[in-house]
């Protein structure tokens, strides 16, 4: 085996990878904040609004009258 077939290790530009990691971390934090305010918060508000006036007994009675349940007649 000849030593010329081995690749040389990278000695230049190692610090630039650190900057890429920092930039990727900052972008991921921005994406997480965007998702939280654009998707998660409106979804939580919609669920809160729905369950504020939701009557499970009334819904159950409507489903029972429509014969959706076999055991509750």
Buried (B, 14 or more C-beta within 10 A) or exposed (E): EEEEEEEEEEEEEEEEEEEEEEEEEEEEEEEEEEEEEEEEEEEEEEEEEEEEEEEEEEEEEEEEEEEEEEEEE
